[in-house]
């Protein structure tokens, strides 16, 4: 946690005070330390915007192992 926070306005116009954290992101495209907003009850683990130095979709780093799970009830 960085000690910083940010007001996030959701699509339904509600506001949320979200804390910021430093996260080491390692995926086949961006591999970098980024600042992330910690959003309670989020529907996914991460939403990635533009990360400087990321690889393009045609050039993934295939040496990175990414584990994903999809479950349906």
C-alpha positions in Angstrom: 0.0 0.0 0.0 1.3 3.4 -0.9 -0.7 5.5 1.6 -2.3 7.3 -1.3 -6.0 7.1 -2.3 -8.1 8.3 -5.2 -11.8 9.0 -5.7 -13.2 6.7 -8.4 -16.4 7.6 -10.1 -18.3 4.5 -11.3 -20.5 4.3 -14.4 -23.6 4.7 -12.2 -22.2 8.0 -10.9 -21.5 6.6 -7.4 -18.1 7.6 -5.9 -15.7 5.3 -4.1 -12.5 6.2 -2.2 -10.0 3.6 -3.3 -6.5 3.0 -1.8 -3.5 2.8 -4.1 -0.9 0.0 -4.0 2.3 -0.9 -5.8 1.8 -4.1 -7.8 4.4 -6.2 -9.7 2.4 -7.1 -12.8 3.8 -10.1 -14.7 1.8 -11.1 -17.9 2.8 -12.0 -21.4 2.3 -8.4 -22.4 3.1 -5.9 -19.6 5.8 -6.8 -17.1 6.2 -3.9 -14.8 5.6 -2.4 -11.3 2.4 -0.3 -11.6 0.2 1.7 -9.2 -3.1 0.0 -8.8 -6.4 1.0 -7.2 -7.7 -1.5 -4.6 -11.4 -1.8 -5.3 -13.5 -4.0 -2.9 -15.9 -6.5 -4.4 -14.4 -6.1 -7.9 -15.7 -8.5 -10.5 -12.2 -9.3 -11.8 -8.6 -9.5 -10.4 -7.1 -6.7 -12.6 -8.1 -4.3 -15.3 -5.0 -3.2 -17.2 -4.8 0.1 -19.0 -1.9 1.4 -21.0 1.4 0.4 -19.4 4.5 2.0 -20.8 6.9 -0.5 -22.4 4.2 -3.3 -22.8 4.5 -5.7 -25.7 2.0 -5.5 -28.6 -0.7 -8.2 -29.0 1.3 -9.7 -31.9 4.5 -10.1 -29.7 3.6 -11.8 -26.4 6.4 -13.0 -24.0 5.7 -16.8 -24.2 8.2 -17.5 -21.3 5.7 -16.1 -18.8 3.5 -18.7 -17.2 0.1 -17.3 -16.4 -2.5 -19.3 -14.4 -6.2 -18.6 -14.9 -9.3 -20.3 -13.7 -12.8 -19.9 -15.0 -15.7 -21.3 -13.0 -19.4 -21.4 -13.7 -22.1 -22.4 -11.3 
